[in-house]
């Protein structure tokens, strides 16, 4: 029996981020939102650190084990759940994910960068923040997408509030998660790692992640950058439909 899908979107995303993938899948899935993304979860008030957020998300899981799928921030959270609560997870698929920072120096640098993003949110609000966030080289490949697709994506980002996004960065930013790389060999469930061909940093991270996992496969999305949900929903859906086969 196929495990039910549970999907976690990325930073500045929403449940709508999965719409194109879900249309391709034509099958039900449970969607959960990370801290600070308007999920309306009363348990958010109790989240003070990374481990609290993992517990909050797991509380939304169905009774049976799931095929856990996360994109970017969602992939980092999915990896943490797979390692911390493996009895809830039958399979995990990590899209454009990071396994964590290895040194204190890297953490200090990242916290400083996230603090600047928080200051921008506080000074200019969501629209000013989104203007700067979308201008990052990480998202340059999206310029080849139809204007309407990009406009819809931006509209969903603009629906967030500055306080929620600031809290997300401060509690679940990359500097706040453990370095999971040394634990990857402990994963006992099947793992799929996926990265975009045009996303060199996460392409290298994805390959390195897959090489450390016993039961894994690594999928490269041709012609795509970081946001696989936006740029290659067709391939993401194919990978989720056939989790043990090469697409």
N, C-alpha and C positions, 0 to 999 in steps of 0.2 A: 504493500500500500504506500502511495506517495505521501510524504509528510506535507502538512499544510505550509504554505508560504507565509512568512512574516517579514515585512519590508520596513526598513528604516532609511529615511532620506538624509540628505546632507545638510550642512550649514547654509542657511538662507533658503532652503527648500521647503516643501510642504507635501502633504499627501498627494497633491496634484502632480508632483514631480514624477510619480509613477504611472500617470494616466496612459501615456503612449505604450509603455511596457505592458500594462494590464490589458490594453486593447489587443495587443499581439498575443498575449497569453490566453485570453478568453477563459480564464479560470479564476476562482475566488482567491483572495489574499487578505491577510490582516495587515493594516498599516499602523505604525506607531511613529510619533514625532519625538525627536530629541528635545531635551530641556530648552525652554525659551522660544519655542516655535509654535505657540498658540494652540497646543493640544488640549487646553482646558482641563488638564489633569490636576486634581486637588493635591495629589502626592508631590507635585513639583515643589511645594513650599518646604518640604522636608529635605530637599536635595541640596547638600552643601559641598559635595566633592564627587569625584569620578565614581567611586564605589557606590555611593548613594544613587547615582543615576543608573548604574547597571541594575541595582535592585528594583528601582522604579519601573524600568522597562520590562524586566522579567515578570513583574506582577501583572502585566497586561497580556502575557502569553496564554494561549489555550492550554488545556490539560495535557494534550498529547505533544510529543516532541515535534519540533518545527524544522523546516528548511529556512534558516535565517539568512537574510540577504540585506546587505548594507552598502550604501554609496558614500564615499568620502568620510565625513564625520560618522555617518551611519555604519560604514565599514569598520571604523575604529571601535565603535561601540559593540558591533556584532562580534568582532574578534575578542573583546574583553568578556562578553557574555559566554562565548564558546569555551573560553579557557576557565572562567570562574564558575559557570553553571552548565557544565557539559551535559548533564542529565536532561536538560531542556532542549537540546539541539541534536538533530539527526544529521544535518548537513549545514555547511555555511558557505556562502558565496560573498566574496569581498570585491567590490568594484572601486577602483582608484583609492585603495586604502593604504594607510601608514601603520607600521607596527610600533611606533613610539620613538622617542629621542633617547640616545644612549648615554649622553653626558650631561653634567650639570651646566656646563657652558652653553650647550645647545638649548637647554631649558630656559636659561636666563635670557638668551637672545630671543627665543620665541615668545616668552612672556612679555618682553619689552615691545616686540612687534604687535602682539595682541592688545597690549595696553594702548598703543597708538590708534588701533582700530576702535577701541572703546572710547577714546577721547574724541575721535571723529564722529562716532554715533551720538555722543553727548552734546557735541558742539553743533553739528549740522543735521542731525536727525537721520532717518532711514534713507531718504532720497540722496542726500550728499554722500552717505556711506556707500550706497549701492552704486552710485556713479564711479566711485574710486575702486570698489570691489570688482566690478565688471571690467575695469580697465587693466587688470592684472594680466601679464603674459600667459598665465595658466589657462585663461579662457579665450585666448586669441583665435583658436580654431573655430569658435562659434560664429565668427563673422561670415563664414561660408554658408550658414544656415539661412533659410527663408526669413525675411524680416518679420513676418507674422509670428513665427515660432519664437524668435528672440523677444518680440514685444510681449507675448504671453508669459514667457519665462520671467521677464523683468517685472511684469505686473504682479506676479505671485510673490516675488521678493519684496516689493514695495508694500505688501499687506502686513508685513511684520512690524513690530514696534521696537524702538531703540533699546528699551529696558530689557526685553527678552533676548535680543541678540547679544547685548552686552553681557548678560548673565551666562549665556551659552559659551562665550569666549572665555570668561573668567573661571567657569566651573569645568567645562569639557573641552577646552582648547587643547591643542596637541601637547603643550608643555605640562598639562595636568594629568595626562594618562600615564600609566606605567610603560616601561620599555618591554614590550611583549616578545621581542625577537628571540631572546634566550628560551622562551617557553614554547615556541612554535612546534618543536619536536614532540611535545606532550599532547598535541591534538590527536584524538583518536577517531573523530568523524571525518567523512570526506570533505575536502575543501577545494573550492574553485576560486582562483584568483584571476581577475580580469583588469586590464589596463588598456588605454588608448595608444595607438601607434604614434600619435603626435604629442604625447605627454611623456617626454623622456625621463623626468624624475620618477614618476610613478610607474613607468614601464620597468625601470631598473629595480625599484622597490618591490613591485609585484613579482618579478622573476626571482629575486632573492627570497621573498616570502615563500613562494611555491617550492623552492629548492629545499627549504628547511622543514617542510611538512611531509609526513610519511605518505599519506593518501591524498595527493593533490594533482590538480592540473592547472596550467597557466594558459589563459586565452588572451590573445592580442586582438583588439578591435581595429581593423583597418580604417584609415581615414578619420579617426576620432581622436579628440583630445581628452581632457579630464572628465567632462560631464557625460558619461556614457548613457545616462537616462535620457538626456536631451539629444545627443548626437548619434547614438546607435541603439535605440530602444529595440529594434528588430533583432539585433544580435544578442542583447541581454535576454530577451524573451526566449530565444532559441536555446541559450545556455541554461536557462532555468527549466525549460521543458525537458531537456535531455542532459541532466546533471552529470551523468557518468560517461558521456560520449563526446568526442571531439566535434565541434561545430564545423 
